[in-house]
Amino acid sequence: MEAIEKKEKLYNRWIIILSIAIPVAVALLFTVRIPGVARLGFLPPIYAAINGLTAVLLIFAVIQIKKGNRIAHEKIMKTCIGLSVVFLVLYVVYHATSDSTMFGDTNLDGVLSDAENASIGSFKYLYYFILISHILLSIGVIPFVLVTYVRATLGKFKLHRKIARITFPIWLYVAVTGVVVYFMIFPYYPA
């Protein structure tokens, strides 16, 4: 029992470190531009697809655990974590090679004119609500995913199930809204 408690303390330290370090690193990397590298415009549809695949797999993982297939559930959840890491790397690489895309900027000049602003109207509020909630929850879900994973790893399945009921809908929302944000901003990506 003491060995499990030691492992849990170590894991908890790493959860705190990663839950802070990942968002801070992403925020700092947003200020970095890799000189001489062409814009990697092919990445957004790839990482949107990764989000979509993650959403589907999260649902499939829940179905598997409800059927009592713990091994399949575990493999799928590890895949979801791996996909989230790949997403994060691609997302950072894209933003290190490209300026941010402005919602509604139809002429792609980086400025939202009065005419462009009028053409999107109040739809922009929906976009920004989805985008902001997606970003905030993608930061907030990090410790939930890690704690949920650690509890399963340590065999604390009752506690695992308890937090998984919170983690699942947040993670699913982040994955689905990642795809929604992509489709909403897609018309404004430079060619």
N, C-alpha and C positions, 0 to 999 in steps of 0.2 A: 504493500500500500504506500509505503514511504517513497519508493522509486517512482510510482505514478505521480505522487504529489510534487516531487522534484522536477519530473518531466513537464508537468503542467505549469509550474512556476516559470520554467525556462521558455516554454511555448508562449505563455502569457507576456513575457518580456518581448519576445519576437513579434507578437501580435501588436503590441503597443508601438514598437519601433517601426514596423512596416505600415501600420495604419497612419502614422505621421509622415514617414519618409516617402512613401509612394506619392501622395498628393503634393507634397512640397517639391519633390523631384520633378514631377510632371509640370507644375507651375513654373519652376525655374527653367526647365527645358523648353517651355513655350517661348522664352526670351532668346533662345539660341537659333541662329540661322546658319546652316552649313554652307559655306561659300563654295561656289563653283559647281554645286549639285543641282541638276535640273529638277524642277517641280515634279513630284512623284504623284501625279494626278490619278494614277491607276489604283492607289491605295484605298481611298474612301469606299468604293464599292466592295473591296475585299474585307475591310474591317466591319462594314455594315452587314455583310454576309456572315461574318464570324458572330456578330451579335445575334443575328437571326438563328443561326445554328445553335448557339448557346441557349436561346429561349426554348427552342424545340427540345433540346437535350435535357434542360431542366424539367420540363413537363414529363418527358419520358422517364427521367430518374425517379420522379414522384410516383409515377405509375408502377415502376419496377419495385419500389420499396413497399407500396401498398399490396403488391402481389406476394411480398415476402422474399423477393429476390435481392438479397442484400449485396451479393457479389456484383451483380449487374449495376445496381444502384451506385455502389462505390466506384466502379470503373467509369460510369457516366459522369459522376460528380468530379472525379479527377480530370476527366476530359474537359469539363466545363471550366475548371480552374485553369487548366493549360490554355484553353482557348481565350480566356480572359487575359492571361499574360501575353499571348501573341497579339491580341487586340491592342493592348496597351503599348506594346513596342511599336506596332505599325502606326498607331495614332500619333505617338511622339515623333517618329521618323517623318511622317507626312507633315506635321506642323513645324518641324525643323527645316523643311525644304519649301514650305509654301506659306504665303500670307493667309490669314483667316478669310473665309468667304463671308460676304455680307448678305444676309437674307433680304431679298427684294432688289438687289443690285443687278437689274436686267442687262445693262450695258457693260457690266463688269469693270467699271472704272474705279471701284473702291470707295465710291461716294454714293450715298443714298439721296438722290434728288427728290424734290417735292413731288414730281410726277411719279417717280418710282414708289415713293412712300404712299402716295394716294392710291396707286394701283394695288398694293397689297392690303391697304386698309387695316381693319381690326384683326385680320388674319395673323398679323405679326405678333399680336398679344398671345395667341394660341401657340405660335411657334416658340416665342420666348418662354412661355410657361413650361412647355414640354422640355425645351433645352435646359433651362435653369434647374428644373426638378430632376432631370436626367443627370446633370453634372453633380448636383448636391448629393443625390442618392448614390451615385457611383462612388463618391468619396465615402459616404456613410456606410455603404455595404461592405467595405473592405474588412473592418474588424468583425462584422457578423459572419462573413464567409469563413474567415480564419478561425474564429471561435467554434463555429459549427463543425468545421473540419477537424479541429483538434479534439473536440469532445468525442467525435466518432473514432478518431485514431486511438484515443485513450480508453475506448470501450465504455464511455459514459453515455450510453444510448438514450437513457431517459432525459438527461440534460441536452443531449444532441437534438432529440425530437422537439424539445421545448423551444430551443432557439431557432431550429430549422423552420418552424412555423412562422417566424418573423423574417428570417433570411430569405426564404423562397420568394415571397411576393415582391420584396424589394429588388432582389436580383433579377427576377423575371421582368419587372417594370423597367429596370435599367437596360436590360437586353432588348426588350421590345421597343422602348423609346429611342434607343440608339438607331434602330432601323427606321423608325418614323422620322427622326431628325434628318437622317441621310436623305430620305425621299423628299422631305420638305425643302432642303437646301440644295439638292441636286441641280435644279435648273439654273442656279447662280454660280456653279463651279466654272472656272475658265476652261476652255477646250484644251 
